[in-house]
């Protein structure tokens, strides 16, 4: 998934084509070593994409899917109302999960403060 916290260029067809052409100029595909690895890392950093995406793009695989995905989040492609609902629903679930974790952490802190956490006291954490 694309991380939106950093400065980067959005992945485009032009960027993919540039890197595919550069990959074609490299020696025989040796997997993810040497010049192939360096090119993959450069693409990852430039567009802030996952390793597997960069690996696949250099080999011309799934390019349209990756560009489309990034296009939605960059605003180049309008999201349907259904897509917006799904994203909002997912964000709401994450918020509920975070709130629940916070509530449990507060309860644990309360119980540990009430009953102690020493060797002879009560604790929710296992002791190694």
N, CA, C and O atoms as a DFTB+ gen file, in Angstrom:
512 C
 N C O
     1  1       0.836      -1.158       0.000
     2  2       0.000       0.000       0.000
     3  2       0.885       1.226       0.000
     4  3       1.993       1.207       0.537
     5  1       0.391       2.294      -0.606
     6  2       1.170       3.518      -0.725
     7  2       1.123       4.283       0.589
     8  3       0.054       4.472       1.168
     9  1       2.282       4.718       1.053
    10  2       2.396       5.504       2.268
    11  2       2.298       6.969       1.888
    12  3       3.079       7.442       1.062
    13  1       1.352       7.702       2.473
    14  2       1.114       9.086       2.083
    15  2       1.811      10.089       2.990
    16  3       1.532      11.283       2.886
    17  1       2.703       9.661       3.872
    18  2       3.331      10.540       4.839
    19  2       4.594      11.223       4.336
    20  3       5.109      12.101       5.027
    21  1       5.110      10.873       3.189
    22  2       6.399      11.372       2.734
    23  2       6.265      12.168       1.443
    24  3       5.254      12.089       0.745
    25  1       7.316      12.943       1.139
    26  2       7.375      13.635      -0.141
    27  2       7.821      12.651      -1.208
    28  3       8.810      11.940      -1.031
    29  1       7.091      12.610      -2.315
    30  2       7.413      11.688      -3.391
    31  2       6.656      12.114      -4.637
    32  3       5.775      12.971      -4.574
    33  1       6.998      11.521      -5.754
    34  2       6.252      11.712      -6.996
    35  2       5.213      10.600      -7.089
    36  3       5.481       9.451      -6.737
    37  1       4.036      10.956      -7.564
    38  2       3.031       9.925      -7.792
    39  2       3.451       9.081      -8.989
    40  3       3.944       9.602      -9.989
    41  1       3.254       7.796      -8.875
    42  2       3.586       6.869      -9.952
    43  2       2.723       7.174     -11.174
    44  3       1.502       7.281     -11.064
    45  1       3.353       7.312     -12.331
    46  2       2.649       7.585     -13.584
    47  2       3.142       6.619     -14.660
    48  3       4.147       5.930     -14.484
    49  1       2.426       6.584     -15.759
    50  2       2.865       5.758     -16.894
    51  2       4.226       6.221     -17.395
    52  3       5.068       5.398     -17.757
    53  1       4.449       7.538     -17.420
    54  2       5.730       8.060     -17.909
    55  2       6.891       7.572     -17.039
    56  3       7.931       7.165     -17.557
    57  1       6.712       7.614     -15.734
    58  2       7.773       7.149     -14.835
    59  2       8.002       5.653     -15.042
    60  3       9.145       5.203     -15.114
    61  1       6.921       4.887     -15.138
    62  2       7.052       3.435     -15.355
    63  2       7.792       3.151     -16.658
    64  3       8.695       2.315     -16.698
    65  1       7.406       3.846     -17.718
    66  2       8.060       3.635     -19.014
    67  2       9.543       3.988     -18.943
    68  3      10.380       3.289     -19.515
    69  1       9.866       5.070     -18.244
    70  2      11.276       5.453     -18.076
    71  2      12.065       4.332     -17.410
    72  3      13.149       3.972     -17.870
    73  1      11.530       3.788     -16.343
    74  2      12.244       2.746     -15.609
    75  2      12.269       1.420     -16.376
    76  3      13.245       0.676     -16.288
    77  1      11.227       1.126     -17.110
    78  2      11.224      -0.098     -17.922
    79  2      12.307      -0.008     -18.996
    80  3      13.028      -0.976     -19.239
    81  1      12.418       1.143     -19.631
    82  2      13.472       1.332     -20.642
    83  2      14.865       1.213     -20.021
    84  3      15.761       0.600     -20.601
    85  1      15.033       1.798     -18.854
    86  2      16.327       1.695     -18.175
    87  2      16.629       0.251     -17.793
    88  3      17.780      -0.180     -17.848
    89  1      15.589      -0.502     -17.403
    90  2      15.782      -1.910     -17.032
    91  2      16.179      -2.738     -18.250
    92  3      16.964      -3.679     -18.136
    93  1      15.639      -2.390     -19.410
    94  2      15.973      -3.132     -20.638
    95  2      17.438      -2.939     -21.030
    96  3      17.998      -3.766     -21.749
    97  1      18.054      -1.873     -20.569
    98  2      19.451      -1.603     -20.886
    99  2      20.410      -2.325     -19.938
   100  3      21.621      -2.340     -20.157
   101  1      19.858      -2.918     -18.892
   102  2      20.696      -3.642     -17.925
   103  2      21.066      -5.012     -18.471
   104  3      20.415      -5.523     -19.382
   105  1      22.122      -5.607     -17.906
   106  2      22.471      -6.975     -18.307
   107  2      21.317      -7.934     -17.997
   108  3      20.337      -7.554     -17.356
   109  1      21.445      -9.130     -18.442
   110  2      20.427     -10.163     -18.244
   111  2      19.793     -10.060     -16.854
   112  3      20.480      -9.806     -15.865
   113  1      18.472     -10.261     -16.794
   114  2      17.739     -10.178     -15.523
   115  2      18.288     -11.213     -14.547
   116  3      18.156     -12.420     -14.749
   117  1      18.906     -10.706     -13.484
   118  2      19.521     -11.587     -12.482
   119  2      18.719     -11.608     -11.189
   120  3      19.251     -11.936     -10.128
   121  1      17.458     -11.262     -11.274
   122  2      16.651     -11.208     -10.058
   123  2      16.740      -9.829      -9.443
   124  3      16.529      -8.828     -10.126
   125  1      17.046      -9.767      -8.184
   126  2      17.098      -8.486      -7.478
   127  2      18.496      -8.259      -6.919
   128  3      18.672      -8.087      -5.713
   129  1      19.478      -8.261      -7.796
   130  2      20.859      -8.051      -7.373
   131  2      21.515      -6.995      -8.258
   132  3      21.062      -6.725      -9.370
   133  1      22.569      -6.418      -7.751
   134  2      23.374      -5.480      -8.525
   135  2      22.599      -4.299      -9.052
   136  3      21.877      -3.630      -8.312
   137  1      22.755      -4.046     -10.347
   138  2      22.128      -2.894     -10.989
   139  2      20.604      -2.983     -10.940
   140  3      19.929      -1.959     -10.832
   141  1      20.058      -4.197     -11.019
   142  2      18.599      -4.368     -10.924
   143  2      18.093      -3.897      -9.568
   144  3      17.075      -3.211      -9.475
   145  1      18.808      -4.268      -8.530
   146  2      18.419      -3.856      -7.175
   147  2      18.515      -2.345      -7.026
   148  3      17.615      -1.722      -6.463
   149  1      19.590      -1.750      -7.521
   150  2      19.770      -0.302      -7.425
   151  2      18.633       0.442      -8.137
   152  3      18.109       1.429      -7.621
   153  1      18.264      -0.037      -9.315
   154  2      17.183       0.588     -10.070
   155  2      15.852       0.429      -9.343
   156  3      15.049       1.361      -9.292
   157  1      15.623      -0.758      -8.780
   158  2      14.384      -0.993      -8.020
   159  2      14.292      -0.056      -6.834
   160  3      13.237       0.527      -6.586
   161  1      15.385       0.098      -6.096
   162  2      15.401       0.975      -4.926
   163  2      15.164       2.429      -5.343
   164  3      14.441       3.161      -4.667
   165  1      15.771       2.844      -6.450
   166  2      15.573       4.209      -6.946
   167  2      14.092       4.470      -7.249
   168  3      13.556       5.517      -6.886
   169  1      13.439       3.515      -7.915
   170  2      12.021       3.655      -8.229
   171  2      11.174       3.680      -6.957
   172  3      10.248       4.482      -6.835
   173  1      11.494       2.808      -6.024
   174  2      10.768       2.770      -4.750
   175  2      10.830       4.119      -4.050
   176  3       9.810       4.647      -3.608
   177  1      12.026       4.667      -3.956
   178  2      12.202       5.932      -3.246
   179  2      11.549       7.093      -3.989
   180  3      10.935       7.964      -3.373
   181  1      11.681       7.103      -5.298
   182  2      11.129       8.204      -6.090
   183  2       9.612       8.287      -5.963
   184  3       9.049       9.377      -5.862
   185  1       8.952       7.122      -5.968
   186  2       7.482       7.098      -5.949
   187  2       6.900       6.562      -4.652
   188  3       5.681       6.451      -4.525
   189  1       7.745       6.228      -3.691
   190  2       7.296       5.730      -2.386
   191  2       6.319       4.556      -2.547
   192  3       5.193       4.587      -2.050
   193  1       6.783       3.534      -3.251
   194  2       5.950       2.356      -3.510
   195  2       6.600       1.131      -2.877
   196  3       7.796       1.144      -2.584
   197  1       5.816       0.068      -2.664
   198  2       6.373      -1.157      -2.087
   199  2       7.401      -1.821      -3.011
   200  3       7.392      -1.623      -4.226
   201  1       8.267      -2.595      -2.410
   202  2       9.333      -3.291      -3.144
   203  2       8.782      -4.155      -4.266
   204  3       9.313      -4.143      -5.376
   205  1       7.733      -4.898      -3.990
   206  2       7.186      -5.820      -4.996
   207  2       6.632      -5.045      -6.192
   208  3       6.722      -5.517      -7.325
   209  1       6.065      -3.871      -5.956
   210  2       5.575      -3.061      -7.071
   211  2       6.741      -2.669      -7.971
   212  3       6.684      -2.844      -9.189
   213  1       7.796      -2.137      -7.363
   214  2       8.955      -1.685      -8.140
   215  2       9.562      -2.853      -8.914
   216  3       9.900      -2.714     -10.090
   217  1       9.697      -3.992      -8.260
   218  2      10.238      -5.196      -8.904
   219  2       9.411      -5.544     -10.141
   220  3       9.955      -5.787     -11.218
   221  1       8.093      -5.564      -9.970
   222  2       7.203      -5.912     -11.081
   223  2       7.236      -4.867     -12.191
   224  3       7.242      -5.221     -13.370
   225  1       7.258      -3.598     -11.835
   226  2       7.267      -2.540     -12.847
   227  2       8.502      -2.646     -13.724
   228  3       8.407      -2.496     -14.942
   229  1       9.653      -2.901     -13.128
   230  2      10.878      -3.025     -13.920
   231  2      10.764      -4.140     -14.950
   232  3      11.445      -4.109     -15.976
   233  1       9.925      -5.105     -14.691
   234  2       9.731      -6.225     -15.604
   235  2       8.465      -6.070     -16.438
   236  3       8.084      -6.976     -17.179
   237  1       7.810      -4.904     -16.311
   238  2       6.627      -4.600     -17.120
   239  2       5.357      -5.295     -16.686
   240  3       4.427      -5.434     -17.480
   241  1       5.297      -5.734     -15.449
   242  2       4.128      -6.473     -14.969
   243  2       3.250      -5.594     -14.078
   244  3       3.770      -4.848     -13.248
   245  1       1.947      -5.671     -14.239
   246  2       0.946      -4.995     -13.413
   247  2       1.069      -3.474     -13.416
   248  3       0.561      -2.817     -12.507
   249  1       1.727      -2.910     -14.407
   250  2       1.967      -1.471     -14.446
   251  2       0.651      -0.691     -14.425
   252  3       0.501       0.260     -13.658
   253  1      -0.290      -1.091     -15.260
   254  2      -1.576      -0.380     -15.340
   255  2      -2.290      -0.385     -13.982
   256  3      -2.856       0.629     -13.574
   257  1      -2.262      -1.512     -13.294
   258  2      -2.924      -1.618     -11.993
   259  2      -2.292      -0.669     -10.973
   260  3      -3.002       0.025     -10.246
   261  1      -0.963      -0.639     -10.920
   262  2      -0.271       0.217      -9.964
   263  2      -0.507       1.696     -10.256
   264  3      -0.732       2.484      -9.338
   265  1      -0.457       2.071     -11.532
   266  2      -0.674       3.465     -11.915
   267  2      -2.108       3.882     -11.594
   268  3      -2.342       4.991     -11.113
   269  1      -3.057       3.001     -11.858
   270  2      -4.465       3.290     -11.548
   271  2      -4.660       3.465     -10.055
   272  3      -5.319       4.410      -9.620
   273  1      -4.095       2.568      -9.270
   274  2      -4.212       2.648      -7.810
   275  2      -3.699       4.003      -7.321
   276  3      -4.372       4.685      -6.547
   277  1      -2.510       4.387      -7.774
   278  2      -1.930       5.662      -7.347
   279  2      -2.733       6.834      -7.887
   280  3      -2.812       7.883      -7.247
   281  1      -3.331       6.660      -9.066
   282  2      -4.148       7.717      -9.649
   283  2      -5.347       8.085      -8.793
   284  3      -5.728       9.254      -8.724
   285  1      -5.944       7.099      -8.141
   286  2      -7.071       7.377      -7.249
   287  2      -6.638       8.256      -6.081
   288  3      -7.324       9.221      -5.743
   289  1      -5.522       7.934      -5.473
   290  2      -5.079       8.655      -4.288
   291  2      -4.442      10.001      -4.612
   292  3      -4.412      10.897      -3.768
   293  1      -3.928      10.145      -5.844
   294  2      -3.341      11.425      -6.239
   295  2      -4.414      12.407      -6.677
   296  3      -4.176      13.613      -6.729
   297  1      -5.593      11.891      -6.992
   298  2      -6.679      12.740      -7.455
   299  2      -6.762      12.812      -8.967
   300  3      -7.664      13.459      -9.498
   301  1      -5.843      12.164      -9.679
   302  2      -5.881      12.163     -11.138
   303  2      -7.084      11.393     -11.667
   304  3      -7.597      11.697     -12.744
   305  1      -7.528      10.405     -10.916
   306  2      -8.696       9.606     -11.297
   307  2      -9.729       9.775     -10.187
   308  3      -9.426       9.584      -9.009
   309  1     -10.949      10.134     -10.576
   310  2     -12.002      10.326      -9.583
   311  2     -12.443       8.987      -9.018
   312  3     -12.628       8.015      -9.751
   313  1     -12.609       8.954      -7.707
   314  2     -13.114       7.741      -7.061
   315  2     -14.638       7.731      -7.142
   316  3     -15.292       8.771      -7.059
   317  1     -15.177       6.538      -7.303
   318  2     -16.632       6.414      -7.282
   319  2     -17.112       6.606      -5.844
   320  3     -16.329       6.512      -4.898
   321  1     -18.395       6.873      -5.696
   322  2     -18.956       7.034      -4.347
   323  2     -18.760       5.773      -3.518
   324  3     -18.511       5.842      -2.314
   325  1     -18.876       4.606      -4.180
   326  2     -18.705       3.329      -3.473
   327  2     -17.281       3.184      -2.944
   328  3     -17.075       2.718      -1.824
   329  1     -16.296       3.586      -3.758
   330  2     -14.899       3.511      -3.307
   331  2     -14.673       4.435      -2.109
   332  3     -14.006       4.059      -1.144
   333  1     -15.224       5.628      -2.177
   334  2     -15.085       6.586      -1.074
   335  2     -15.704       6.017       0.201
   336  3     -15.135       6.142       1.285
   337  1     -16.883       5.388       0.060
   338  2     -17.545       4.781       1.219
   339  2     -16.678       3.690       1.834
   340  3     -16.544       3.608       3.055
   341  1     -16.084       2.846       0.976
   342  2     -15.238       1.759       1.473
   343  2     -14.015       2.298       2.217
   344  3     -13.650       1.784       3.275
   345  1     -13.395       3.320       1.669
   346  2     -12.218       3.913       2.320
   347  2     -12.620       4.528       3.649
   348  3     -11.928       4.339       4.649
   349  1     -13.739       5.270       3.675
   350  2     -14.205       5.879       4.926
   351  2     -14.563       4.817       5.960
   352  3     -14.283       4.975       7.148
   353  1     -15.181       3.734       5.498
   354  2     -15.550       2.651       6.410
   355  2     -14.299       2.009       7.017
   356  3     -14.261       1.712       8.211
   357  1     -13.278       1.802       6.183
   358  2     -12.034       1.227       6.670
   359  2     -11.370       2.157       7.684
   360  3     -10.868       1.697       8.709
   361  1     -11.364       3.450       7.407
   362  2     -10.782       4.424       8.333
   363  2     -11.546       4.451       9.651
   364  3     -10.943       4.569      10.718
   365  1     -12.883       4.342       9.579
   366  2     -13.696       4.301      10.790
   367  2     -13.370       3.066      11.627
   368  3     -13.268       3.152      12.851
   369  1     -13.206       1.915      10.967
   370  2     -12.857       0.682      11.681
   371  2     -11.504       0.823      12.374
   372  3     -11.340       0.379      13.510
   373  1     -10.534       1.438      11.695
   374  2      -9.214       1.651      12.293
   375  2      -9.322       2.559      13.508
   376  3      -8.663       2.320      14.520
   377  1     -10.150       3.604      13.420
   378  2     -10.337       4.531      14.536
   379  2     -10.956       3.802      15.721
   380  3     -10.511       3.974      16.856
   381  1     -11.976       2.992      15.470
   382  2     -12.626       2.219      16.539
   383  2     -11.615       1.276      17.181
   384  3     -11.566       1.153      18.405
   385  1     -10.806       0.608      16.356
   386  2      -9.787      -0.314      16.857
   387  2      -8.774       0.429      17.731
   388  3      -8.415      -0.045      18.809
   389  1      -8.319       1.586      17.269
   390  2      -7.363       2.380      18.053
   391  2      -7.967       2.832      19.380
   392  3      -7.301       2.805      20.415
   393  1      -9.236       3.248      19.341
   394  2      -9.917       3.668      20.576
   395  2     -10.049       2.505      21.548
   396  3      -9.865       2.678      22.753
   397  1     -10.364       1.335      21.040
   398  2     -10.515       0.152      21.878
   399  2      -9.182      -0.234      22.520
   400  3      -9.131      -0.559      23.706
   401  1      -8.120      -0.197      21.745
   402  2      -6.787      -0.493      22.286
   403  2      -6.437       0.493      23.382
   404  3      -5.921       0.101      24.428
   405  1      -6.714       1.783      23.153
   406  2      -6.441       2.804      24.166
   407  2      -7.235       2.526      25.443
   408  3      -6.702       2.650      26.546
   409  1      -8.503       2.152      25.296
   410  2      -9.348       1.845      26.456
   411  2      -8.770       0.672      27.243
   412  3      -8.699       0.726      28.471
   413  1      -8.358      -0.381      26.550
   414  2      -7.784      -1.540      27.229
   415  2      -6.480      -1.183      27.938
   416  3      -6.235      -1.641      29.054
   417  1      -5.649      -0.374      27.301
   418  2      -4.396       0.035      27.936
   419  2      -4.662       0.824      29.206
   420  3      -3.968       0.646      30.207
   421  1      -5.659       1.693      29.172
   422  2      -6.013       2.473      30.367
   423  2      -6.537       1.562      31.474
   424  3      -6.211       1.765      32.644
   425  1      -7.336       0.572      31.126
   426  2      -7.855      -0.371      32.127
   427  2      -6.723      -1.177      32.757
   428  3      -6.699      -1.383      33.971
   429  1      -5.792      -1.629      31.931
   430  2      -4.651      -2.388      32.448
   431  2      -3.832      -1.531      33.401
   432  3      -3.451      -1.991      34.477
   433  1      -3.558      -0.286      33.015
   434  2      -2.798       0.619      33.886
   435  2      -3.523       0.820      35.213
   436  3      -2.895       0.827      36.271
   437  1      -4.847       0.984      35.158
   438  2      -5.617       1.161      36.381
   439  2      -5.509      -0.066      37.283
   440  3      -5.241       0.059      38.478
   441  1      -5.719      -1.249      36.710
   442  2      -5.660      -2.471      37.511
   443  2      -4.265      -2.703      38.085
   444  3      -4.129      -3.105      39.240
   445  1      -3.240      -2.456      37.294
   446  2      -1.883      -2.630      37.789
   447  2      -1.572      -1.622      38.890
   448  3      -0.869      -1.963      39.841
   449  1      -2.069      -0.404      38.791
   450  2      -1.815       0.590      39.841
   451  2      -2.579       0.233      41.113
   452  3      -2.120       0.517      42.220
   453  1      -3.733      -0.382      40.953
   454  2      -4.558      -0.745      42.108
   455  2      -4.005      -1.971      42.845
   456  3      -4.062      -2.043      44.072
   457  1      -3.471      -2.933      42.082
   458  2      -3.032      -4.184      42.682
   459  2      -1.529      -4.371      42.689
   460  3      -1.044      -5.391      43.178
   461  1      -0.796      -3.441      42.175
   462  2       0.658      -3.541      42.187
   463  2       1.176      -4.400      41.046
   464  3       0.442      -5.179      40.438
   465  1       2.478      -4.231      40.773
   466  2       3.090      -4.997      39.694
   467  2       4.390      -5.642      40.139
   468  3       5.186      -6.064      39.301
   469  1       4.619      -5.727      41.447
   470  2       5.847      -6.313      41.968
   471  2       5.866      -7.817      41.800
   472  3       4.936      -8.402      41.244
   473  1       6.960      -8.460      42.296
   474  2       7.084      -9.910      42.169
   475  2       5.948     -10.639      42.873
   476  3       5.497     -11.684      42.403
   477  1       5.487     -10.105      43.983
   478  2       4.400     -10.762      44.700
   479  2       3.045     -10.149      44.356
   480  3       2.018     -10.578      44.883
   481  1       3.036      -9.151      43.477
   482  2       1.797      -8.478      43.101
   483  2       1.204      -9.051      41.843
   484  3       1.719     -10.000      41.251
   485  1       0.129      -8.458      41.464
   486  2      -0.631      -8.885      40.297
   487  2      -0.155      -8.111      39.077
   488  3       0.086      -6.907      39.164
   489  1      -0.016      -8.788      37.942
   490  2       0.390      -8.115      36.717
   491  2      -0.194      -8.835      35.523
   492  3      -0.393     -10.050      35.548
   493  1      -0.465      -8.077      34.479
   494  2      -0.991      -8.662      33.237
   495  2       0.135      -9.095      32.309
   496  3      -0.099      -9.842      31.359
   497  1       1.327      -8.644      32.568
   498  2       2.475      -8.990      31.731
   499  2       3.136     -10.240      32.276
   500  3       3.270     -10.414      33.487
   501  1       3.546     -11.104      31.367
   502  2       4.287     -12.282      31.779
   503  2       5.702     -11.892      32.147
   504  3       6.290     -10.990      31.550
   505  1       6.233     -12.572      33.120
   506  2       7.620     -12.331      33.525
   507  2       8.488     -13.434      32.972
   508  3       8.169     -14.613      33.127
   509  1       9.577     -13.071      32.330
   510  2      10.484     -14.069      31.766
   511  2      11.402     -14.627      32.830
   512  3      12.237     -15.483      32.538
